Amino acid sequence: MLPDFRNPKPEDVVVRNPNDLEISPVHLTVTSRRKQSRALASPFILLYAFASLVLVGTLLLMLPVSSHGEGFTPIMDAFFTATSAVTVTGLVIQNTAVYWTRVGQVFILALMFVGGLGFMTIATILLILVGRRVSLKQRVLIRDSFGINQLGNVVGITFQIAIIAIIIQILGFTALVQVS
């Protein structure tokens, strides 16, 4: 049996369509969204990080404590060596064993480690060690830098890569110490 809409009961709720006079206009104000700067897009972040790493490496290698020579290392020697270490190409201007002190060699090894492991891997590990969560945007950056398709468990993959790289570095260091 269908309800009788023409004769509603007292407990029934009646909903009517309003007249044109009962409708008031609705005014909405939309604020314009601020466009994100193209300078902070993900490829540029990686470029800035690479340039910063090369700059820091250059400054560290220019220090008098880094080389056996008198005073500061020439800027082009330090820049070329830092860039070569970060890109892990192995090109050198000066003989590494002769020209650079142990401190300079440690700087070069650190640049090679960070360059070989990848900036995004290092950044992710530092974020987690500091206690911060890795945001979705950062996970996408990590995924893109690794060249993988899945977004899940990116942090776990990052830790696995870092642990394997550290183990290989320790094994290589041990083998080099045994030889010399």
C-alpha positions in Angstrom: 0.0 0.0 0.0 1.4 3.4 -1.0 1.3 6.4 1.3 -1.2 9.1 0.6 0.7 12.3 -0.1 -2.4 14.5 -0.4 -3.4 13.9 3.2 -0.3 13.7 5.4 -0.4 12.5 9.0 0.7 14.8 11.8 4.0 12.8 12.3 4.9 12.9 8.6 7.5 15.4 7.4 6.4 17.2 4.4 9.0 18.4 1.9 7.9 20.9 -0.7 9.7 22.5 -3.5 10.3 26.2 -2.7 8.9 29.0 -4.7 11.2 31.3 -6.6 10.6 34.0 -4.0 11.7 31.6 -1.2 15.1 30.9 -2.8 17.9 33.3 -2.0 21.0 33.4 -4.2 24.2 31.8 -2.9 27.4 33.7 -3.2 30.7 31.8 -3.2 34.1 33.4 -3.1 36.9 31.3 -4.5 40.4 32.2 -3.6 43.0 31.7 -6.3 45.3 28.8 -5.6 48.9 29.8 -5.5 50.9 28.1 -8.2 53.8 26.0 -7.0 57.1 27.2 -8.1 58.7 25.2 -10.9 62.1 25.7 -9.1 61.0 23.2 -6.4 59.8 20.5 -8.8 61.3 17.1 -8.2 64.0 17.1 -11.0 65.2 20.5 -9.7 65.4 19.3 -6.1 67.7 16.5 -7.3 69.8 19.0 -9.3 70.1 21.3 -6.4 71.1 18.5 -4.1 73.7 17.3 -6.5 75.1 20.8 -6.9 75.2 21.3 -3.2 76.9 18.0 -2.6 79.6 18.9 -5.2 80.0 22.4 -3.7 80.4 21.0 -0.1 82.9 18.4 -1.4 84.8 21.1 -3.3 85.1 23.3 -0.2 86.2 20.3 1.9 88.8 19.2 -0.6 90.1 22.8 -0.8 91.0 22.8 2.9 94.8 22.6 3.7 94.2 19.5 5.8 92.9 17.7 2.7 96.1 17.7 0.6 99.8 17.4 1.1 100.5 20.6 -0.8 101.2 24.0 0.6 98.1 25.9 1.5 94.7 25.4 -0.2 94.1 23.0 -3.1 93.4 24.8 -6.4 89.7 25.2 -6.9 89.6 23.4 -10.2 91.4 20.3 -8.8 89.0 20.2 -5.8 85.9 20.8 -8.0 86.9 18.2 -10.6 87.7 15.6 -7.9 84.5 16.3 -6.0 82.3 16.1 -9.1 84.1 12.9 -10.2 83.6 11.4 -6.7 79.9 12.3 -6.5 79.2 10.9 -10.0 81.4 7.9 -9.2 83.2 8.2 -12.5 86.7 7.5 -11.1 88.4 10.3 -13.1 91.2 12.2 -11.2 93.6 15.0 -11.8 95.9 14.3 -9.0 97.1 10.9 -7.8 94.8 10.2 -4.9 97.2 8.1 -2.9 100.0 10.7 -3.2 98.3 14.1 -3.4 95.5 13.8 -0.9 96.0 13.2 2.9 94.0 10.6 4.8 91.5 13.3 5.6 91.1 14.2 1.9 90.8 10.5 1.0 88.0 10.2 3.6 86.2 13.2 2.1 86.5 11.6 -1.4 85.3 8.2 -0.1 82.3 9.9 1.6 81.4 11.7 -1.6 81.7 8.5 -3.5 79.5 6.7 -1.0 76.7 9.4 -1.1 76.9 9.7 -4.8 76.8 5.9 -5.4 74.1 5.3 -2.9 72.0 8.2 -4.1 70.9 11.4 -2.6 67.3 10.3 -2.2 68.4 7.2 -0.3 70.5 9.2 2.1 67.8 11.8 2.6 65.2 9.1 3.3 67.4 7.4 5.9 68.2 10.7 7.6 64.4 11.6 7.7 63.6 8.3 9.3 66.6 8.4 11.8 65.4 11.9 12.9 62.0 10.5 13.5 60.0 12.2 10.7 57.5 10.4 8.5 58.2 10.2 4.8 55.4 12.0 3.0 53.7 10.9 -0.1 55.5 13.5 -2.2 58.8 12.3 -0.8 57.8 8.6 -1.5 57.1 9.6 -5.1 60.5 11.2 -5.4 62.2 8.1 -4.0 60.2 5.9 -6.3 61.3 8.0 -9.3 64.9 8.1 -8.3 65.0 4.3 -7.9 63.1 3.8 -11.2 60.5 1.4 -9.7 56.8 1.3 -10.4 55.4 0.5 -6.9 54.8 3.1 -4.3 54.4 0.8 -1.3 57.3 -0.3 0.8 59.6 2.3 -0.7 61.1 3.0 2.7 61.8 -0.7 3.3 63.5 -0.9 -0.1 65.6 2.1 0.8 66.8 0.5 4.0 67.7 -2.7 2.2 69.7 -0.8 -0.4 71.5 1.1 2.3 72.3 -2.0 4.4 73.6 -3.9 1.4 75.7 -0.9 0.3 77.2 -0.5 3.7 78.0 -4.3 4.0 79.7 -4.2 0.5 81.7 -1.1 1.5 82.9 -2.7 4.8 83.9 -5.9 2.9 85.8 -3.8 0.3 87.5 -1.8 3.1 88.5 -4.9 4.9 89.9 -6.4 1.7 91.9 -3.2 1.0 93.3 -3.1 4.5 94.4 -6.8 4.2 96.3 -6.0 0.9 98.2 -3.0 2.2 
